[in-house]
Amino acid sequence: MAKGASDDQAGELIKAAGAGDPRAMFDYALTLVGLADVHPGFPGNALPFLTQVADDVMRDGSPHARDLIDGAAQGGYPPAMVVAAIWVTHSDRPVAISLLDQAASQGYPAAMLSLGMLLAPDDPQTARTWLTKLADTGDDMGMYALSNLLRTEDPLACDAWLRKAAAAGNVRAQSDLAVLAFEHGQPLGRRHPPAVDPRATGVLKANTPVSRQARQVADCVKCGRRTVQDVYEFITGRWFGMRGPTTAGKSGTRLHFSACTVCGCLFPVDAPSRQYVAAKGGEFFNPAKLHYSAHA
């Protein structure tokens, strides 16, 4: 029954997309690149997910998926308009701004955020208007972007919005505040920003023994910024010793990774770990991309 229902739903989606329904066109495009069942995972703002959609469609080289999203954008569907704008941001900035302005005018948070950040370098006043509207809705990513925009112009407002973003759960804001406090001599808290479980990346098995060894401030390879990071010790492959989820009392191959609390990437901090990563084909792991790939 479930299989038949699923087939019926897929058929209805394809039929609606063929008839020109903008939302159906967008959803069908997600199906074509394996993202239909992936939850955006960014409460309040889907811009990171839509950026991933834009990247995956281009990387997979699916002209049909791109045509569907372009058609949905022309039909006025805000998520599709944001993705289409991302594609032309560098090649046709006026078109990107126009698409985002139309979607933002419908109150779509991802469009408001993207438009504000796009306009910030050349038109900070208009950018401030859009980001303030978004921040006033309680969107933590809007609060954080507005804080960055106001850093030079209005330091007091910058700090206020940064703290509001952190209180709303924005991990990047929490990391920035922790880094600032650390640079002024305060110790790092062990809970804010929240630690990322490295086993959730798909690189390591869920039952891999792991222990958090330390919390530090360092430059993230992926973010390119100073962030709060956790150093973890793993035991990969076969291990022997005391039972339990940690590495204590066990013998085996121990690896050490620094996990950025902001983007979640894992960076190898010693030679055995670098060799392990090299065997996987990279210098660091991006759990977000692995998460999406796992659902493809």
C-alpha positions, 0 to 999 in steps of 0.5 A: 500500500505504501509503495503504491501510494508513493508511486501515485504521489510521484505520478501526481507530482510529475503531472502537476510539474508538467502542467506548470505548477511552480511548486510542483516543478521545484519539488520535482527538481529536488527529486531529480537531484536526490534532495526531495526527502532532505529536511532543510534543517535550518529552522526559520531560514532555508537559505543554506538548504537552497544554496545546497540545492543550487550547488547540487543541480549544477554539480550533477549537471541536470539540465532538466532540474535546472529548467524546472527550477527556472520555470518555477522561478518565472512562476513566482515561487520564492524558493525557486527564485532564490536558487535561480538568483544564486546561479546568476549572482556573479554573471548577472547581478541585476537579474539576481537582485530583481529575483530576490527583491520579488521573493523578499517582497513576498516576505520569504525569509531566505530571499530577504537574507540573501538580498540583504547580504548581496546588497551590503557592500554597495547599498548598505542602507537598503541592505539594512532595511531588508535585514532589519525587517527579517531580524524583527521577525525573530530570524536568527540568521537575519539578526546575525547578518544585521549584526555583521552589517552594523559592525563598523557603522553602529558597534552598540547595535551590532553587539545587541543584535549579535547577542539576540542572535546568540540567544535565539540559538544562532551557533555562529553568533554564539561562537563569535561571542565565545571567541570575543570573551576568550580573547578578553581572558574568559574561559570557554564554556563547554556547552555554548556553542553546542558541541557537534557529535562527529559520529553524525557526519557519516564518516564514522560509524555511529558506535565509534568510540569517541571522547571530547578532549578539549575546547579551543579557539582556532581558525577553521579551515572551512569557515576561514574564521576564528571559531570555537572548536572541539578536539575529539579522539576516535578509535577506528576499526577493531578495538579491545578493552573496556565497554562503553561509548568513550575511548577510555580503557580501550586499545586501537587506532586512535585518531584526533580531529578538531570539529568546528562548532559552526560548520561542523567540519572535521579537521585532522590534527595529527599525522595518523588522522591526516592519513585517514582523511587522505585515504577518504579523498580530502583534507577535511570533512564537511558533514553538511555535504555528507548529510545531503549525500547520504539521502541522495 
